[in-house]
Amino acid sequence: MPSEFRINHEQLNPDPKGPVGAVPDDGRRLLTLIVDAVEYPNAQGVAAAVGRLISSGELAEGQRLPTVRAIARELAVSPTTISDAWQILGRGRAIDTRGRQGTFVGNHEGVRRRQRFWQIYPSELDTGLDLSEGVPDPELLPSLGPILAGFSDQPFTSSYLDDPVLPPLRELLQGRWPFPAEAMTVVNGALDALDRICATSLRVGDRVVVEDPGFPPLFDLLEAHGIEPVGVRMDAEGIRPDDLERAVERRVQAVFLQPRSHNPTGVDMSSRRRDELASILAGTGILVVEDDHSGDLSIGEPISLGEPLADTTVRIQSFSKSHGPDLRLAAVGGARQPIAELVTRRRLGSSWTSRLLQQLLLEMLRDEAVAAGVTRAGETYRQRRRLVTEVLDEHGIRYTGSTGLNLWVEVDDERSALVSLAAQGIGVAPGSPFQLTRSDTTTRPHIRVTTGVLTQNHREIAAHLVRAARPLPTRTAV
Ligand SMILES: Cc1ncc(COP(=O)(O)O)c(C=O)c1O
C-alpha cells in the first residue's frame, strides 16, 4: 500500500479524554495498543494489526476487545471498517463475537470444542460399540484389489494442463446425472465441494437456507465463511415449503439441501415436495446446492430440483459412503456459472483431483459387480435399520429414518439418553449439534444412531435405545 495511506498516529485523537474518554483503564490500554499497531486504517489493516497482537501474545486469549465504536472513533474511521475487520478475524477464528457481551480474543482449542462437528463423537465416554459416526461399514465397501490389479500397465496423464476431469468419467457422470448438467467437475468429497461453493458463489454476510436439523459440519463451514444459516424445518417429505417461503422473503442467496438419505433424519424428498419447492424458488435466481452424500447407496430415486431449475441448481454426489470414504471423491454437476467459478478458483491451488483416483472411480462405476455390491450394501443397511425399528415400534418410540445409515430417535432427555447408552458401552451422537434452533420449544431432544454399522444383537441394542429414549417409569417394560 502506498505510504500516503499509512496512518499518522500523532494526528489521531489529540485529546485522549475526547470522544473515547469514557473507556475504562484497561479498555483504554487495549485501545491504545490496538490503535498504535494499526498501520493501514482499513478493514484488512486493522485485522492484520489485531492478528499480529494476538500472535505475539500482547492480546491474550479470552481478553475482551474494546468496542467497535471506540476503535472506530480513535482511528477516525467508520464503525463498518472495524466490523469488517472483526469479520475477517472471526473467519480466521482469531476472535469470537458474543453478541451483547462483546468481542473476545479467540481460544483455538475452545473453538475446536465448540464446533458442532466435534460434539458428535463420544470422547470422555468409554464405548465398546460406536454408533455415533454416521460412516459406512467397511465390510460393505467394494474391494479395490481387482480394480487396482487392472491398473498396472495403463498410461496416466501427468500434465498440469490436462482437463481436470477425465473425459470418459465426465461423460459417464453426465449420463447418470438426474438432470442435464451444463458443467461437471470432480472434487475431494462432498464437504470439499460445499466448502468451495461457499468460497466462490457466496460472500461474507450472505444468508442461506439450511435444513434444521441438518449436517453439523455444514453449519460449522458456513460460520467459518461468515455466512448466516437460516434454518427451515423438515417433515416426512423434505424441507417445509412454508418455512422456505418465509426464508426466501429474508433474501437468501442459496438453499442447501440433501435430497435423499437426509442426515440425520433419514428422509427422502418426495417428487411432490420437489415441485412445491421449485415453484417457490422459480425466477428468484437463488442458488440450489444439493448434497447427495449417500449417492448410489440410497434406495430412493435421485429426485432433484435441477429437473425444474437446471439453471440455478448444483448437485454434489459423493462416492464416500458408497465406494469408500478414503477415495475422497465427489462429482459436482449442474449450472454452468457456479461450477466454472469453482474450477477457475481452484486453478490457484490444487487445480484437480488426482486422475489416478478418478480412473479408479471410473473403473468402479463401469464394473457391474461393484454396482451390484453397492446395491446389496444399501439393502443390508435397510435390513439392519429395520431390525432396530421393529423394536422401537413395539414400544412406541418416535423416530425417523427410512433410508441412509442412521436413525433419528426422539428421546426425553438428550444427556441422560447418552449417559444411559454409554453405561451399556454404546456410543451414539447427541442430536443437539444437528439442531440449528436448539431453543425452539418445538425442537424435541434426539439422538442419532448409526444402525448401518450394527452387525449383530439388533434387538438387544434396540432395547437399550428404548430405555435410553424413555427413562421415565411411563414406558412399557422392555
Ligand atoms: C450430509 C453430508 N454431507 C457431506 C458428507 C461428507 O461427504 P464426503 O465424505 O464426500 O466429504 C456427509 C458425510 O457424512 C454427510 O452426511
The ligand as a MOL file (V3000), in Angstrom:
LIG
                    3D

  0  0  0     0  0            999 V3000
M  V30 BEGIN CTAB
M  V30 COUNTS 16 16 0 0 0
M  V30 BEGIN ATOM
M  V30 1 C -24.8970 -34.6350 4.6120 0
M  V30 2 C -23.4600 -34.9580 4.3730 0
M  V30 3 N -22.7610 -34.2110 3.5310 0
M  V30 4 C -21.4660 -34.4660 3.2980 0
M  V30 5 C -20.8180 -35.5020 3.9210 0
M  V30 6 C -19.3780 -35.7180 3.6690 0
M  V30 7 O -19.1760 -36.3500 2.4510 0
M  V30 8 P -17.7350 -36.5620 1.8980 0
M  V30 9 O -17.1350 -37.7230 2.6160 0
M  V30 10 O -17.9290 -36.8590 0.4520 0
M  V30 11 O -16.9510 -35.3060 2.1130 0
M  V30 12 C -21.5170 -36.3240 4.8030 0
M  V30 13 C -20.8500 -37.4290 5.4970 0
M  V30 14 O -21.3460 -37.9890 6.4230 0
M  V30 15 C -22.8840 -36.0400 5.0380 0
M  V30 16 O -23.5980 -36.7690 5.8860 0
M  V30 END ATOM
M  V30 BEGIN BOND
M  V30 1 1 1 2
M  V30 2 1 2 3
M  V30 3 2 2 15
M  V30 4 2 3 4
M  V30 5 1 4 5
M  V30 6 1 5 6
M  V30 7 2 5 12
M  V30 8 1 6 7
M  V30 9 1 7 8
M  V30 10 2 8 9
M  V30 11 1 8 10
M  V30 12 1 8 11
M  V30 13 1 12 13
M  V30 14 1 12 15
M  V30 15 2 13 14
M  V30 16 1 15 16
M  V30 END BOND
M  V30 END CTAB
M  END
